[in-house]
Amino acid sequence: MLINTKCFGEVDITEDKIITFEEGLLGFEEYKDFTLLYNNEDGKKCNVSWLQSMDEEKLAFPVIMPFLVKEDYKPIINEGILQNLGDLNDDNLVVLLTISVPKDITNMTANLKAPLIINSDLRKGYQAIVENQDYAIKYRIYDIIQQAKASHMNEEKGD
């Protein structure tokens, strides 16, 4: 199925790449179907991907895996909330954080308080609110990402 996207123009998405958020996302409850898009044409590993709405081309959220910005991320989520996602295990559980990128990129933040929980086998997702009191909605990540890039570049050079 061809869809128009915010960042990538027209993209062909197969049915098995659609993730359904039955309750939508916070503030965007009317949109249920999304796909993950990756900007990795250069062949390098991509840390940030895009959660793109299948129904609204202008609705796309940059997302990142939590361990890339907070290695000890362990969200506490009421398990009853996740029952509709089926049996979650290490093989099918995907956790992503939405990112906010303002004009001043050094103020980039990730939302630790409302992760996206996805069962990759069933392609079902839910945006949970974690019970962790110390997790911020706007967790600054620019410096963390820059340090990770520098570390990765040093590894490639053999330093």
Salt bridges, closest charged atoms under 4 A:
GLU22 OE2 - LYS124 NZ 3.56
ASP72 OD1 - LYS70 NZ 3.08
GLU156 OE2 - HIS152 NE2 2.88
